[in-house]
Amino acid sequence: MSTLFSPIALRGLKLSNRIMVSPMCQYSADDGSANDWHFTHINMLALSGAAMFCIEATHVEDIGRITPGCLGLYSDANEAALKPILASVRKHSKAAVAMQLAHAGRKASSQRPWEGGQLIPISAGGWQPVAPSAVPHKESETAPTALDEAGLTRIRNAFVAAARRADRLGIDALELHGAHGYLLHQFLSPIANKRTDRYGGSLENRMRFPLEVFDAVRAVFPDHKPIGMRVSATDWVEGAWDLAQTIEFAKELKKRGIDWIDVSSGGVSPLQKIPLGPGYQVPAAEAVRATGVTTMAVGLITEARQAEEIVSSGKADMVALARGMLYDPRWGWHAAAELGGEVSAPPQYWRSQPSTQKTLFGATTFGTR
């Protein structure tokens, strides 16, 4: 039996396989609100065969958006826009729906990637980013505003408010974005965090705010629903955030009842040197898994047998795919066919299974007169 297509439980959420559609920014929202693009995108990938689909980085306040087109959950309008999309998913898909809650910190007010991705100055319609310290992401950029105690409280409360909205929407699980150089990662990394108060300096202090955010969200999200976190296991910069510190962070999250850690890397510095290759982040996921936390591997995982080997060998408990799912929106179906697994599909599509894979969608029947 395929390990990739064996069930797993995350707290009270039971998943039929070990595949998650990774959260992928679409840069296509209107003042944080989802629209027809998101309706198509989310419904399409909810039918991929993955047991869980994670909605893209969903920002907890307007100035926390990466770009003007990024999704948010900071207003009634944002919440209302997601309702019909989720209703459609629930009608046609059995996939669990997670949401990644995020704040971009000093990487906010950026152009969309296809517009260059650079900082938008206030004079050109951007806004003033905030960060742990007044240190710009690039030396040539205007510095962000260092967060004071009132700012930290506002952002903690914004995560809490977004978590409550997500629960009202019926979201099954949350993932906090602590990776890729965004705000929670900025607190962790000594590259971005130069504070001299209780939120900076030592590892214990740099972990403090991300842990406070996790605790605050966990306190208001229903106990039976799981919460995970995406982390950057290393900054890929000498003397910065690294795997050893990530493991200590994972241990602290485990004490607080984290349900999974999604292990990525990089994003906090343009000086990073990343050795890209198939599954290049899997060793970091394996190291984090040794703490006893359920772990997801992510990054250039594209082939079914590659994903099967990762989970069957114990390097990670699950895999999360992004670009591979965009390229092949039925990746989960094709992986199940190759590995002898089974996936759920709507009855309208039952006749699509290959003649050699009569049980790909389970015990289905299809008759005509």
N, C-alpha and C positions, 0 to 999 in steps of 0.2 A: 504494500500500500504506500502511496506517495505521502511523505511527511508534509510536503507543502500543502496538500489537500486534506490534511487531518484537522480536526477542530481544536480550538483554543479558547479559553475564557479569560477575559479581562474584567476583573471584578464581577459584576452581575451580567456582563455582556458576553454572550456566547457566539463565537464566530465559527463559520463552517470551514474556513481555510486560513492560511497564514499570510495572505496577501492584502496589502492596503494600497489604495490609490493615494499617492503622496500629495500633500497640499501644493498647488501650483498657482502662483499669482497670474491673473489674467489681465490686470491693468485696464479693466474695461468697465468699471463701476461708475455710477453717476452720484457724486457727493457721497460715496460710500455705499450706495444702494445697488443691489444686483438688478440685472435687466434681462432682456431677451437672450443676450449672449450667454449669460450664466445659466439660464433655463436650458438651453441646448447643451452646453458643456457639461453641466452637472448630471442631467438626465442621461446623456450619452455614456459617461464614465461610471455611472451607477449600475450600468448593465455590462460592465467589463468582465465580470466573473470574480472580481476581488470581493472578499467578504466585508470589507470596510472601505468607504470612500471618505477622504478627509477634505473638507472645504478649504480653499486657499487661505493664506494669512489674512485674518479678519481683524481689523484694527480697532482698538478699544477707545481711541479718541481721534478727532479729525487731524490734529497735528502729528499724530503717530503714524499716519499713512506713509508708505514709501513714495508713492506717486499720487497725483490727483485722481488717477483712475483706480486706486486700490480699494478693495472691499472693506467695509466697516460694519460695526454693530454698536454704534454709539448714539443712535437716534431711533425714534419710533418709526421713521420712514425706512431706515435700514432694516429694521425687524420685519416690517410689513412686506417689504419687497421679497424677502426670502420665503414667506409663507406659501405662495402658490408653487414655487419651485420645489419645496420640500414635500408638499402635498402630492405633486406629480411623481416624485421619486418613490414615495411610499406606496402609491397606487400600482406602480409597475416593477419595482425592484425590491428584493429582499435584503439588499446590502445595508449594513449599519452605516449611519452617517455621523462622522466626527467633524469637528471644526477646530482649526488652529487659531488661537487668540494671540494677537501680536501687537507690538509697538516698535516702530522703526528707530526711535531715538535719533541719533545724529545722522542716520542715513535716510531720514525723511526729506520731503520736499525735493524729490528727484524727478527727472523726466522719465517717461516710459522708456523701456529698453530700446524700442525701435525708433525712439526720438533722440537717442544718445545716452540716456541714463544718468546724466550729470545733475549736479545740484542746481535747482531753480532759485535764483535770487528773489528776494521779496519784491524788488522792482519789476520783475517779470512774471509776477503772479504766484510766487512761492510763499513760503512761510518760514518762521524761525524755528529750527529744530531744537530739541532739548536732549540732554545727555547726562551721564554721570559727572563729566567734567567738561570744561570749555576747551576741548581738544577736537579739531576737525578731523574728518575721516581722511582727507587729503590735505597736505600742507597748504595748497593753493586756495583752499576753500575758506569761507567765513566760518568762524567758530560757532558751535552750538551754545546754547545757554545751559550752564550747569544747574541741575535740579536742586532746589532747596527742600526743606522738610515738607513744606506745603505742596510742592510739586510731586514729591514721592507719594504723599498721601493721596493726591488727586489721581495719580496713575494707578495705584493699588485699587482705589475705589472704582476706577474705570474698568479694570479687569473684572472686578466683582460684578459690576452692573452688566457687563457683556456676558458673563457666565450665566447670570439670571435670565437674560434675554434668550440665550442659547437654549436654556432648559425650557423656557416657555415655547420655543419653536419646536421642541421635541428632539433636539440634538442628542445623540446617544452617547457621545464621548467628547472630551476636549483634549487638545494638545496645546501646551504653552510653547511659544516660539522663543527658545533660549539659544538660538544659533545664528549663523550667517552674518554676524556683525550688527544685529539689531539690539534693541535696548537691554534686554536681560543678559545677552552675551556681552554687551559693552560693560556692564557692571562686573562680570566675571573676569574679563581680560585686563591685565595691567597695561595693555596698549591704550585702551580707551578710558580706563578708570585710574585717575590720579588723585582721588579724594584723600583727605587726611582725617576725615571723621570716621564714624563707626561703619561706614559703607565702603571704605577703601583701605588699601594697604595690605593687610594680611589676607590669606585665602579665606579665613573665617569671615572677615569683614566684606570681602568682595562677593561672597556667596549670599550675604545676608538679604539683600533686596530681592533677588530671584526666589529665594526660599520664602520670604514674606509674601510674595505674590502667589506662589503655589499654595501656601497655607490659607490665604484669604479666599482663593478660588475654591479650594477643597472644602472650606467651611460652608459655602453656599450652594455648591453643586450637589445634587442628590447622592447619597452615600452609595447607592447601587450602581451609579454611572462612573465609569473609569476616567481618569485624567492622566495623560502622559506629558512628556516634554521632549522637544527636539533640542539637541545640544550640538555644538561644534566641539568635537573631541580634541581638536588642536587648532591653533591659529596658523600653523605652518610658518611660524616666525620664531627664530631663536630667542629663548628667554621670555616667551609670552605664555599664554594659556596653552596647556598641553594635556596629554592623556592622563598623566598621574593626577593632575588637579581634577580632571573630569571624573576620574574614579572616586575621588573624595567627595565630589559633588553628588555623584550617584548614590553613595552611601548615605548622605544626608537626606536625599530625596526618598530613599528606601525607608528610612526611619519614619518619614511622614506619610508613607502609604502610596507612593507613586505606583501607577499601574503599568507603565512602560516608559522606556527611554528610546528615542529615535535618534540614532547616532550618525550625524553628518560631520562636517568640518569646515573651517575657513570662514572668510567673509568680513573679518574685522579690520583687515589691513591690506592696502594695495601692494604691500611688499611680500605678500604670501607667495610661496613657491610650492605648488601642489603637484605631486607626481601622479597625474591622471592615468587611469587604466581600469579595466573591468574589475568591479568589486573593490576598488582601492580603499574604501572605508570599512570594509568588512573586518579587518583585524582589530580596529578600534571597537566595533560592536562586540566582538568576541571578548575583548578585555573588559568592557563594561558589564557584559553578561555574567562574568565571573563574580560580580558583587551579589548576584542572586536576583537582580531586577530583570523582568521580562524586557527583551531588547529587540528593536527593529534595525535591520541593516538597510542602508539606502545608498545609492550612488553608482551609476553605470552597471546596474543589474538589468540585463536585457533578455537573457535566455532562460528557458524553462529549467533545463538541467542545472544551470548555474544557480538559480534560486533554490532548487531542490537540494543541491549539495550544501548550500549555506545553512539551511534549517535542519537537514538530516544529520549533518556532522556536528550540530550544536554550536555553530558560530553565532547564530542569532535565532530567536524564536519566530520572527516574522520578517518579511521583506516588504519594503515600500518602493513602488515604482512611479516615476513621473514621466520623463520623456518617452520611455518605452510604451507607456499607456497612451500618450498622445499620438505616437506613430502607429500603434496597433490598439485601438480602443476595445478590442475583444481579446486582449492578451491573456486574460484569465481562462477564457474558453480554450484557446489554442494550447496553453500550458497544460490544462487538464486533459485534453485529447492526447498530448504527447506523453504525459506521465501516468495515464490511467486514472485520472481523478474525475470528479463530478462537480458541476456547477449548476447554479440556478439560472434559468432564463425564462422570460415571459412566453406564454403559449404561442403568441404570434410568430415566434422565432424557432419553435421546436423542430420544424421541418428542415432547418439549416444544418443539423448535425450530420457529420460524414457518415456514409453507409457503414463504415467500419467502427463507428463509435455510437452504437444505438442507445447506450445508457449515459451519454455525456451529460444530459440534462435530467438524469434520474429515470424513474419508471414512468415515462410519458406514453400517452396513447393519442392517436390522431386518425380520425375516421372521416369518410365522405360517403355520400349516397352513390 
